[in-house]
């Protein structure tokens, strides 16, 4: 009996995104057919950092740690995931969100 191959993921690190913008991105993402099954979207929203971890002299509100969006897919759905990755970049651009890094699994 063969076991299904483990899923891969394309991970987007989004520094500097606020909670409201992150919610808007997720709303658009969940309505877009490019992200339908067989893909899965995993989201880690931005979170306030602990006061002790903020740079000294910060006079603005609480700093937020970066958000992460991951497109999870099976190896056979790689092209679908790459197409969805391009669509996600477009959605992020719409809200002026900068992508700090993208991690893609090796082929």
C-alpha positions in Angstrom: 0.0 0.0 0.0 1.4 3.4 -0.9 1.1 6.4 1.4 0.2 9.8 0.0 3.1 12.1 -0.3 3.4 14.8 2.4 2.2 18.2 1.6 4.4 21.1 0.7 3.9 24.8 1.3 4.7 28.2 0.0 5.3 30.5 2.9 4.9 34.3 2.7 6.4 36.4 5.6 4.6 39.7 5.9 6.3 42.2 8.2 4.6 45.5 8.9 1.1 44.4 8.1 -1.6 45.5 10.6 -4.5 43.4 11.8 -7.1 45.2 9.7 -5.2 44.9 6.5 -4.4 41.3 7.2 -8.2 40.6 7.7 -8.9 42.3 4.4 -6.3 40.2 2.6 -7.8 37.0 4.1 -11.3 38.1 3.1 -10.2 38.5 -0.5 -8.2 35.4 -0.5 -11.0 33.2 0.8 -13.4 34.6 -1.9 -11.0 34.0 -4.7 -11.4 30.6 -6.6 -7.6 30.5 -7.1 -7.3 29.3 -3.5 -10.0 26.6 -3.6 -9.2 23.0 -2.9 -6.9 21.1 -3.4 -5.0 24.0 -1.8 -5.2 24.9 1.8 -4.4 28.3 3.3 -2.8 28.6 6.7 -2.7 32.0 8.3 -0.8 33.4 11.3 -2.0 37.0 12.0 0.3 39.7 13.2 0.6 39.8 17.0 1.6 42.5 19.4 5.2 42.1 20.6 6.0 42.0 24.3 6.9 45.5 25.6 10.3 44.3 26.6 11.1 43.3 23.0 10.4 46.7 21.4 13.2 48.9 20.5 14.0 51.6 23.1 12.6 55.0 22.4 9.6 53.7 20.6 6.8 56.3 21.1 4.3 54.8 18.7 1.7 52.1 19.6 2.7 48.5 20.2 4.8 46.9 17.6 3.4 44.0 15.7 5.3 40.8 14.8 5.0 39.7 11.2 2.1 37.8 9.8 2.6 34.6 7.8 0.5 33.1 5.0 1.2 29.6 3.8 -0.3 27.9 0.7 -0.2 24.2 1.5 -0.4 21.7 -1.4 0.4 18.2 -2.5 3.3 17.7 -4.9 0.9 16.9 -7.7 -0.8 20.3 -7.2 2.4 22.3 -7.5 1.3 24.2 -10.6 -2.0 25.1 -9.0 -0.1 26.4 -6.0 2.3 28.5 -8.2 -0.7 30.1 -10.0 -2.3 30.9 -6.6 1.0 32.3 -5.4 0.9 34.9 -8.3 -2.7 35.7 -7.4 -1.8 36.2 -3.7 1.0 38.6 -4.8 -1.7 40.6 -6.7 -4.0 40.7 -3.6 -1.1 41.9 -1.4 -0.2 44.6 -3.9 -3.8 45.9 -3.8 -3.4 46.7 -0.1 0.2 47.9 -0.4 1.6 45.0 1.6 5.3 44.2 1.2 6.4 40.6 1.1 9.5 40.3 3.2 10.3 36.7 2.1 8.8 33.8 0.2 9.9 30.3 1.0 9.1 27.6 -1.6 9.9 23.9 -1.3 12.5 22.4 -3.5 11.3 20.4 -6.5 
